[in-house]
Amino acid sequence: MRTKPVSHLTPLERGRELVADFASATPARFAITIFAALVLVFTLLFSLPIATTSGEVAPFIDALFTAVSVICVTGLSTVDMATYWSPFGHSVILLGVEIGGIGVLTLASILGLVISRRLGLRQKLLAAGDANPLRNRKGPIAEGQAVRLGETGNLLLTVAVSALVIEGAVALLLFPRMLIEGVAPLDAAWESFYYSAMAFTNTGFLPTSSGLTPYATDVWFLGALMIGVVFGAIGFPVIYVLSRNLTKPKRWSLHVKITLFTFALLLVLGALAYFALEYSNPATMQKLDTGQRILQSFFLSTMSRSGGFSTIDISHLDGSSLLVTDMLMFIGGGSASTAGGIKVTTLAILFIAAFAEARGNDEMEAYDRRIPQDVLRLAVSVVLWGATTVASACILLLLITDEPLDYVLFDVISAFATCGLSTGFTANTSDGAQYVLVATMFLGRIGTVTLAAALAASTRRQLFRRAEERPIVG
């Protein structure tokens, strides 16, 4: 609250008030502004000679692409990330993925909480908007929140603690395995933490040029990465509820139940699809035993959701497997998570609506709860805007390059869904095509709903209703 007249404020206080008013009035535009500012800052950092191993200034497209990929926790790259960037560059990468993975607004609120020991209403609204995109729209929200506004402070504490605990736990699991592989203790400590951060943030960058090759068939190592990816992808609201009511499923919110069920279902169905489609592929799984086929199928299904790690050359996958991966990447992970995509709850809402329509029900219901119609409208908007973004990027890239559609579509969806898997198209294409992918990554991370809300700026209240008429559908 402003305690003195505007005329008595110092220039610094006036600037602070302007930023605060802008953030509270248009949080969607504020989010886009923050992300754009961070991309600019990290582009400048990657442009420093100290950031590259050669000591030379990185080309602008490489610095920009890496900055966007880091802040958007995508994992795509135009250079060999392990060898191109110096220790300083890798430190910048690690800092960037932590900021991007946790969420800029959430991180800002955490810092504010640490400094002031309490959250004001404005900070709670910003953090709550990161946990629930519906709050980025003005007007009432007619739904029970996964995390209520009064619990935002506890959610932020959960975000901070879960990030530290999960990344630390995954690093501890990876560390001894690296020592067994012969990695020096200091290098193993750095690489294990790097891997754990990339797993939890669903980024997928590798700290060494050998990557996952030494551990490509290791159940322990790949299992630890999958644990980190899953915890990062299910979403902070789900982690928050589970941390308080793990053994009391009746207290789980509808959001938590839908997220866990849909996430697990897609994980299993994806693994079954890869197992069947790649079973006889000589370039991928034909020479593996049954146990390794199962492991690699589940690993690929997990990473296709947004993880970005890969033990198999993606370009060697069968065309049908590429299409399955396209679908899994486009869906992504849970809401308010480090994963991208349209989110599993969006897909679930569409199926719930379809089932309700098939049964002739007027209301959408799940787990003895009624789902409001505005949630369905938002889900349809997310899918429509996402599909439009992917289609537009594909058309531009097909005009710019001569690459086949399946490779172009794969990398575009990977960029939009901030997954990071690639057929090799991204690294080998032209600068113009890479700029298109930069825009696709940015649009995918800030969220199509956030972008639409920012353009609309407000919800218009209509004081009348027009005459009803039904068009023919289907």
Secondary structure, DSSP 8 states (H G I E B T S, - for coil): ---S-GGGS-HHHHHHHHHHHHHHH-HHHHHHHHHHHHHHHHHHHHTSGGGBTTSS---HHHHHHHHHHHHTT----SS-HHHHB-HHHHHHHHHHHHHHHH-HHHHHHHHHHHHHSS--HHHHHHHHHHH-GGGGSSS---S--SS-GGGHHHHHHHHHHHHHHHHHHHHHHHHHHHHHHT--HHHHHHHHHHHHHHHHTT----SSTTTTGGGTT-HHHHHHHHHHHHHHHS-HHHHHHHHHHTT-GGGS-HHHHHHHHHHHHHHHHHHHHHHHHSTT-TTTTTTS-HHHHHHHHHHHHHIIIII---SS-GGGS-HHHHHHHHHHHHH-S-TTSS--SS-HHHHHHHHHHHHHHHHT-SSEEETTEEE-HHHHHHHHHHHHHHHHHHHHHHHHHHHH----HHHHHHHHHHHHTT-----SHHHHS-HHHHHHHHHHHHHHHH-HHHHHHHHH-S----------------
